[in-house]
Amino acid sequence: MAPQRIISLVPSQTELLFDLGLDAEIAGITKFCIHPADKVHSKPSMGGTKTLHMDRIHALKPDLIIANKEENTRQEVEYLQQQYPVYVSDVATIADALTMIREIGTLVGKRSEADALANQISQTLYPAPQSLRKTVAYFIWRKPYMAAASHTFIDSMLTMAGFTNVFAAQTRYPEINPETLSTAQPDLIFLSSEPYPFTQKHIDEFKAICPSATVVLVDGEVFSWYGSRLLRASDYFRNLHTEIVRQQS
């Protein structure tokens, strides 16, 4: 029998569950689960992705919990696994994301819907031409500066979008000092809208470090959410390339 009380601890996977038609089955989410905006407000919060309120989870008596290796803490996930069925995704590539979508679909009784969604993403998400490829430093944090390097989903999305990660020789999310960034000399610097809320005021800060780079504010959800939001990626990347050309002309 498909689960009837699902708790999702991952924003992008919460959106996926709603898009699979599981409005009634979703019993709890996190405070960072913000999409779809017209539906999440009616669902109780279990706390933050790394600061869960276990009493609230216990009160809901879930028959499935959806978690993620990176977004949730190992200690809290292992504690929950002792008492409930817990699906833990580990997504570092687009292929991983498509596998996750299909696996969750099977778990929640929406296999055909999940297969159709994964197939649609595969058909719309395709690599940008090599001729467009520029080097980029993608920043997710400030004080200290932290960038997305290799072995991250963001890096996989950068490659798909037609960019070369200037910090690909490093792994995960290294701290980057101004001297290292200046030496790397990327063509582009992307300032993500999440998890750090970079805004227009931060552009000059990075331009001072790399005067020759084009600094762009980018939608962090498109680059780091690995659920149904992937459907929006191709259109976003095309618009992003257009914006970069406009800024550089």
N, C-alpha and C positions, 0 to 999 in steps of 0.2 A: 504493500500500500504506500502511496506517495505521502511524504510528510505533510502534516497539517499545521504545524507550528514551527516556522522557520525563523531563526535569528541570524541576521547578516551583520558581520563585524567589519565589512569592507565596502566603502562607498561605491566603487565601480561595480562590484558584484551585487550590491543592493539594487542599483539601476537595472542591471541585467535581469534580476528576479522579477522586477516590475514589468520589464519589457517582455518577459516570457508569460505574462498574464497571471502572476501569483499574488495579486493584491491582497486577497483574503488570507492566504497562507502566511504572509510575512507578519510575524508577531512582534519583532523588535529589531531595531537598527542602532547605529551609533550617531552621535551628535554631528559627525562629519558627513553623514549620508544626506546629501542635499538635492539629489535628483532621483526621480522626477519631482520638481518642487510642489506640484499640486497634489502629490500623494504622500510624501514622506512626513508631512506635518501631522498626520493622523496616527503615526506609529510611535510607540514609546521608545525613548532613548535608553540604551544600555551603558551610556558613558562614552568615553573616547576610545579610539581604536587600540590604544595602549594603556588605558586606565578604565577597565571595565568595572561595572557595578555588579558583582556576582549575585548579590541578593535579588536584583531585578531579573537576572537571567534565570535563577532558580524559581522565581515566582511564576515565570511563564511556562515552565516545564517544556522546553523545546524538544522536538523530535528530530531536529537537524540544525546544526550551527555551521555557518559558512565563514571560514577564516582565511587568512593569507600569511604565508611564512614571513614576509617582510613587514606587513602593516600591523600585525599583532605580535605580542610578545610570546616567546616560547613558554615562559612560565605560566602565563594565563591560559594559553591554548592547551598545554599538557594537563593543567588542572581541570579544564572543561572536558577533555577527552576521557577522563576517568569516570565521567558521569553521563555524557551525552554523545550521540553520533556527531563527529566533527569532520567536515571536509576542509582540508587545508590546501589551498592552491599555492603554486610556486611558479610565478610567471616572469620570465626574463626575455622572452622573444614573442614575436607575433604568433608563431606556431604554437607556443605554450598557451597563449591566450585563446586560440581557436580550440585547442584540446580542452582547456578549462570550461569553455562555454558548452561544449558537447557533454563533458562529464557532469556538470551541474544539471544540464537538461535531463540527462538520464536519471540522476538522483531524485529530481523533483517531479518526475512524471511528465516532462515536457520535451521528450527526446526529439520528436519531429520538428517542433518549433525551434529548438536549439540548433539542430542540424541546418535548418533553413537559414537561420541567422548567421551561423558560421560560414555557410556557403555564400551568402550575400556579402559578408565582409571580405571574403577571399576574392570575390569578383570585382569589388570596388576598390580594394586597397592594393595598389600595384606600385612597384619602384619607380621613382622619378628617373628621367634620363641622366646618364652619367655626365653629360655635358653641362648639367646644371650644378654639379657637385662643388660645394665650397666648404672650407673648414669652419667649424663652429665650436664655441665653448658654451655649454648649456648650464646655467647657474640655477640652483634650487634654494640657496640659502645665503644669508648675509650675516657677518659678525659671528663666526668666521665665514668667509666665502667658501661655498661648497658647490662642486660641479658634479654632473652625472657623467660617469666614465663607462668603461666596458662592463659587461655582465649586468646590465640594467635594462629594463624595458624601454626606458627613455632612449638609450643608445640604439636599440633595435628600431625604434620609431624614427630617429634621426636618419639612420641609414635608409629606411624605406622612403623617407621624405626627400632624399637626394642630397644629404649633407654628410660630411666626414667629421667625426668627433675628434677634436684636436687633443683630447685627453684619453684617447682610446688605449694608450699604453698602460694606463692606470685602471684600477678596478673599483666598482661600486661608487661611492660618493666621497672622493678625497677632498680634503681642505686645500684650497688654492690661494697662495698669497699673491699680492700684486706683481711681484717680481716674476713669478712663474707664469702668470698670465701674460705679462708684457713680452717675455721671452717666446712664448708659444705663438704669438702674433696670429690669432685666428682672423679669418675674413669677417666672421660674424660673431656676435655675442648675443645669446638668447637669455632673457631674464624671464623666468617662469612665474606665472601668476600664483602658483602653489608649489610647495608648502609655504614658502616665504612670499608674502604679498608684494612682489616688486611692482613699482609704479613708474610713471614718467619721470619722477624726481630722481630716480636712481640711474637714469641713462647717462647723465653728465659724469657721474661718479666713475662709471666704467669707461667712458670716452677719455677721461683723463689718464687712465692706465693704458689704454690701447687707442690712440687717436685715429689710427687708420681703419679700425674695425667699425662695421655697421652694427649698432646696438638696437635690438628689437625686443619689445615685450611680446611674449607668446602665451598662448592658452595652455596652462599646465595640464588641464584635464585631457586635452586631445593627445598630449604626449605621454601621459602616465596612467590614464584609465584604460584598463584592458578588458572591458566588457562590451556591451552593445554600443557604447560611445564611439567605438572604432568605425562605425558606419559614417561618422561625420569627418573622418580624418582626411580622406582624399580631397574633398572640397576645400577643407581648411588649408592643406598643404599647397594647393594651387594658388589660393589667395595669398598665402604667406610668401611664396616666390614672387608673386606680382608686387607685393608691398616692398620686398627687398629691392627689386629692380627699380621701383619708383624712388626709394630713398637713395639709391646709388646713382641715379641719373642726374 
